[in-house]
Amino acid sequence: MTAPRFDDLIHPGTRLSIVALLAAADWVEFGYLRDQLGLSDSALSKQLSTLEEAGYATVDRTVRRRVRARLTPAGHVAFQGHVAALRAIVASADRASAGPAPDGVTAPEPA
């Protein structure tokens, strides 16, 4: 099991979505990422560059102008740790809603 570790670099919605798509495949074509996320070429390129600079992704630019990306081993570890941290946050909220609120906390009103 991966240790929970919130990752500020991965957390923004666009990068989290990119990393989630990359985590599910070996290589992902640039056009597929762009279309799935509804991003412009420049916005996706900027986000991939950020992930690449952090060592979380590798971008392969072939001779025929094909661009594809993949997560590095460090990117996989960071993503798994971030997902584990998010799951821990959600589990904490689930536990809190299942029982009495601790001192100093007001439970939400039922909808």
Secondary structure, DSSP 8 states (H G I E B T S, - for coil): -------TTT-SHHHHHHHHHHHTSS-EEHHHHHHHHT--HHHHHHHHHHHHHTTSEEEEE-TTS-EEEEE-HHHHHHHHHHHHHHHHHHHHHHHHHHS---TT-------
